[in-house]
Amino acid sequence: IIPLTFKDPDDYDKIAQGDDIEILGFSDAIGGKDELTLCNKMTGEKITLLLTATARQREILLAGGLLNYTKDKENN
């Protein structure tokens, strides 16, 4: 589960069940940026999301999850 929130809470209403969405800039955001863009492919709407995560949480996300992160730490 990725800790993302809407920069503008009113944007929540711009997404409906069944919409085809894509998150742009995910790797960049995990690497250190705090903003990502959610693109609703059904409407063309672009929405700014915020990633609130500590440095350790970002490392876990980049590793693909806690299990991978722990295994990587044990092997180093």
Steps between C-alpha positions, in 0.01 A plus 500: 500500500646830393429800727360745243260785564334755275670841505152650457241289688230611252679297231373182666167554323673501159555123515224244471489126554608328181716788374828401335770693686877525474745646749774698326838574658478221754870405500607866519268562793623201693856609429444830678227715348177547687257556209369258238238534230198276475362486147140392457510337155121505475468879535851628428499670841840539670507516878791577730569245774731530799726226629561527872769250591818487703835417342473142632147460364621620159782242509244229576282612210800509263596147609152376411378449854615425852595140429732598215640789704578269793661238277716768334613630840590149619710436188703821536 
